[in-house]
Amino acid sequence: MKVWHFVFALFVCSHVFGQVGFGPEIGVGMSGMHFAPSTYPILYTSASVSTMASGRAGGVLDVPLNPHFYFQAGIDFSRKGASRSFSYYKNDSFNEVVNQTLDMYYAELPLNVLYKFGKQDKGRFYIGAGATPAYIIAGTNKLQDHAVFNGTADNTNDNLKIVAGKTISGFDVGANFFAGYELATGVFFRGYYLVGVKDIGLGTEVDKNRMWGISAGYIFGKGRNINKEADDLIDHSTN
């Protein structure tokens, strides 16, 4: 199906089942990484990962496909990353221990399908899933490095700017899973989990983002209370 066919179908659905809603969303939570060092060309001897605080903020578009199924798209700015420690050696005369903190900021385009229980003029629960393409726009790579070469120790500390394609891959894709509750007024809450499906490592390791948390937002749009508005019109007509 061509893109304009899909857009036209969404436009028709939105007019049949209610107007498109839109509004802000903000969330807080934690992030981590799946970190799997390779054994070639560098031999890693240990590796561990710790989580760090994360968050997201942006806007959401809420498109009804029928009374229960909805399509949601948005634009988010999120913080992801993790702290990790690893050690490796290249030969018997050289070994190294690194403590690293990756603090990464992404622009995201979440694309989700939701199922909303109950009626849209009442508070109702919902579940959903989808995908989030993302691209890194800023970040820092903080390193504490302890190396031993031919019996001589060398300690360094660096706070480097993350460069897409050099530090990590710039493009990322995650799978979304969430559940929440939407009030008739348009206020909503949800818990979310995002798991990276793309390896953003650059050859010597496998790196995949993880993020989970809670968020809240508000959906503007007359589609939130269509049935209530119809009831109001009936009541007014009888006066």
C-alpha positions as CSV (number, residue, x, y, z in Angstrom):
1,M,0.0,0.0,0.0
2,K,1.3,3.4,-0.9
3,V,1.8,6.0,1.8
4,W,-0.9,8.3,0.6
5,H,-3.4,5.4,0.6
6,F,-2.6,4.8,4.3
7,V,-2.9,8.5,5.1
8,F,-6.2,8.6,3.3
9,A,-7.5,5.6,5.1
10,L,-6.6,7.2,8.5
11,F,-8.4,10.4,7.4
12,V,-11.6,8.5,6.5
13,C,-11.5,6.5,9.7
14,S,-11.0,9.6,11.8
15,H,-14.1,11.2,10.4
16,V,-16.2,8.1,10.6
17,F,-15.3,7.2,14.2
18,G,-14.4,10.5,15.7
19,Q,-11.9,13.4,15.3
20,V,-8.2,13.0,15.6
21,G,-6.9,13.8,19.1
22,F,-3.5,15.3,19.9
23,G,-1.6,16.5,22.9
24,P,1.6,16.4,25.0
25,E,3.1,13.5,26.9
26,I,5.9,13.3,29.4
27,G,7.4,10.3,31.2
28,V,10.1,9.3,33.7
29,G,11.7,6.0,34.3
30,M,15.0,4.0,33.9
31,S,17.1,2.8,31.1
32,G,19.8,0.2,30.5
33,M,21.5,-1.8,27.8
34,H,21.9,-5.3,26.6
35,F,25.7,-5.4,26.5
36,A,27.4,-8.5,25.0
37,P,31.1,-8.1,24.4
38,S,32.6,-10.1,21.6
39,T,35.6,-12.4,21.9
40,Y,37.3,-11.2,18.8
41,P,39.4,-9.2,18.1
42,I,39.4,-8.1,21.7
43,L,39.1,-10.7,24.5
44,Y,36.8,-9.4,27.2
45,T,37.3,-11.0,30.6
46,S,34.4,-9.4,32.4
47,A,31.3,-7.1,31.8
48,S,28.5,-5.7,33.8
49,V,25.8,-3.1,33.3
50,S,23.9,-0.7,35.6
51,T,20.8,1.3,34.9
52,M,20.4,5.0,34.9
53,A,17.5,7.5,35.2
54,S,15.7,8.2,31.9
55,G,12.8,10.1,30.6
56,R,10.9,11.2,27.5
57,A,8.8,14.2,26.4
58,G,6.9,15.0,23.3
59,G,3.6,15.0,21.5
60,V,1.1,12.3,20.5
61,L,-1.4,12.0,17.7
62,D,-4.4,9.7,18.5
63,V,-6.3,8.5,15.4
64,P,-9.5,6.3,15.8
65,L,-9.7,3.4,13.4
66,N,-12.9,2.0,14.9
67,P,-14.5,2.4,18.3
68,H,-11.8,0.3,20.0
69,F,-8.7,0.3,17.7
70,Y,-6.5,3.4,17.5
71,F,-3.3,4.4,15.7
72,Q,-0.9,6.6,17.6
73,A,2.1,8.4,16.3
74,G,4.3,11.0,17.9
75,I,7.5,12.9,18.2
76,D,9.5,12.4,21.4
77,F,12.8,13.5,22.8
78,S,14.2,10.9,25.2
79,R,17.2,10.2,27.4
80,K,18.7,6.7,27.3
81,G,21.9,5.0,28.4
82,A,23.7,3.0,31.0
83,S,26.7,2.7,33.1
84,R,28.9,-0.3,32.5
85,S,32.2,-1.8,33.5
86,F,34.3,-4.2,31.5
87,S,37.9,-5.5,31.3
88,Y,39.9,-7.1,28.6
89,Y,43.4,-7.9,27.5
90,K,45.2,-8.0,24.2
91,N,48.2,-10.0,25.3
92,D,50.0,-11.0,28.4
93,S,51.7,-7.6,28.7
94,F,48.6,-5.5,28.2
95,N,45.3,-5.5,30.0
96,E,42.7,-2.8,30.8
97,V,39.7,-2.1,33.0
98,V,37.1,0.5,31.9
99,N,34.2,2.2,33.7
100,Q,31.9,3.8,31.1
101,T,28.7,5.9,31.3
102,L,26.8,6.4,28.0
103,D,24.4,9.3,28.4
104,M,22.4,9.5,25.1
105,Y,19.6,11.8,23.8
106,Y,17.4,10.7,21.0
107,A,14.7,12.1,18.7
108,E,12.1,9.4,18.3
109,L,9.1,8.7,16.1
110,P,6.9,6.2,18.0
111,L,4.3,4.3,15.8
112,N,1.7,2.3,17.8
113,V,-1.6,0.5,17.6
114,L,-3.9,0.5,20.6
115,Y,-6.9,-1.4,21.8
116,K,-9.1,0.7,24.1
117,F,-11.7,-1.1,26.2
118,G,-15.2,0.3,27.0
119,K,-16.7,3.4,25.5
120,Q,-14.8,6.5,24.6
121,D,-17.0,8.9,26.6
122,K,-16.0,6.9,29.8
123,G,-12.8,6.2,31.5
124,R,-11.2,3.1,30.0
125,F,-8.1,0.9,30.0
126,Y,-6.0,0.3,26.9
127,I,-3.1,-1.8,25.8
128,G,-0.8,-1.3,22.8
129,A,2.4,-2.1,20.9
130,G,4.4,-0.8,18.1
131,A,7.9,0.4,16.9
132,T,10.0,3.4,17.6
133,P,12.6,4.5,15.0
134,A,15.1,6.9,16.7
135,Y,18.2,8.9,15.9
136,I,20.8,10.1,18.5
137,I,21.1,13.9,18.6
138,A,23.5,14.4,21.5
139,G,25.2,12.6,24.3
140,T,28.4,12.1,26.3
141,N,30.7,9.1,26.7
142,K,32.4,9.3,30.1
143,L,35.3,7.0,30.6
144,Q,37.5,6.0,33.5
145,D,40.3,3.8,32.1
146,H,42.9,1.8,34.1
147,A,45.5,0.1,31.9
148,V,48.6,-1.9,32.6
149,F,51.2,-2.2,29.9
150,N,54.5,-4.1,30.6
151,G,53.9,-3.7,34.3
152,T,53.3,0.1,34.2
153,A,49.9,1.4,35.2
154,D,48.2,4.3,33.3
155,N,44.9,5.9,34.5
156,T,42.9,8.3,32.4
157,N,39.6,10.1,32.7
158,D,37.7,11.4,29.6
159,N,34.3,13.0,29.0
160,L,33.8,12.8,25.3
161,K,31.0,13.8,23.0
162,I,29.2,10.9,21.4
163,V,29.6,10.9,17.6
164,A,27.1,8.9,15.6
165,G,28.9,6.2,13.6
166,K,32.1,6.4,15.7
167,T,31.0,5.9,19.3
168,I,27.8,4.0,18.5
169,S,25.4,3.7,15.6
170,G,23.3,6.8,15.2
171,F,20.1,5.0,14.1
172,D,18.1,2.9,16.5
173,V,14.8,0.9,16.4
174,G,12.9,-0.3,19.4
175,A,9.8,-2.4,20.0
176,N,7.2,-0.7,22.3
177,F,4.8,-2.4,24.8
178,F,2.5,-0.4,27.1
179,A,-0.8,-0.4,29.1
180,G,-2.7,2.5,30.6
181,Y,-5.9,4.2,31.5
182,E,-7.6,7.1,29.7
183,L,-10.1,9.4,31.3
184,A,-13.1,10.8,29.4
185,T,-11.5,14.2,29.8
186,G,-8.5,13.2,27.7
187,V,-6.0,12.8,30.5
188,F,-4.2,9.5,30.3
189,F,-1.5,7.5,32.1
190,R,0.5,4.5,31.0
191,G,3.4,2.2,31.9
192,Y,5.8,1.5,29.0
193,Y,8.7,-0.7,28.1
194,L,10.9,-0.3,25.0
195,V,13.4,-2.9,24.0
196,G,15.9,-2.3,21.3
197,V,15.8,-4.6,18.3
198,K,18.8,-3.0,16.5
199,D,22.4,-3.5,17.5
200,I,23.9,0.0,17.9
201,G,27.4,-1.4,18.7
202,L,30.2,-1.0,16.1
203,G,31.7,-4.4,15.9
204,T,33.5,-5.3,19.1
205,E,30.3,-5.7,21.1
206,V,26.5,-5.9,20.9
207,D,24.6,-3.0,22.3
208,K,20.8,-2.7,22.5
209,N,18.9,0.0,24.4
210,R,16.3,-0.8,27.1
211,M,13.9,1.8,28.6
212,W,10.9,1.5,30.9
213,G,8.8,3.9,33.0
214,I,5.5,5.7,33.4
215,S,4.1,8.6,31.5
216,A,1.1,11.0,31.6
217,G,-0.4,13.2,29.0
218,Y,-3.5,15.0,27.7
219,I,-5.4,14.4,24.4
220,F,-7.2,17.4,23.0
221,G,-9.9,16.7,20.5
222,K,-13.7,16.4,20.3
223,G,-13.3,12.7,19.6
224,R,-12.8,12.2,23.4
225,N,-16.5,12.8,24.2
226,I,-18.6,12.2,21.1
227,N,-21.3,10.3,22.9
228,K,-21.5,12.8,25.7
229,E,-21.9,15.7,23.2
230,A,-24.7,13.8,21.5
231,D,-26.5,13.4,24.9
232,D,-26.1,17.1,25.6
233,L,-27.7,18.0,22.3
234,I,-30.7,15.7,23.0
235,D,-31.1,17.2,26.4
236,H,-31.0,20.8,25.0
237,S,-33.5,20.0,22.3
238,T,-36.1,18.9,24.9
239,N,-36.0,22.2,26.8
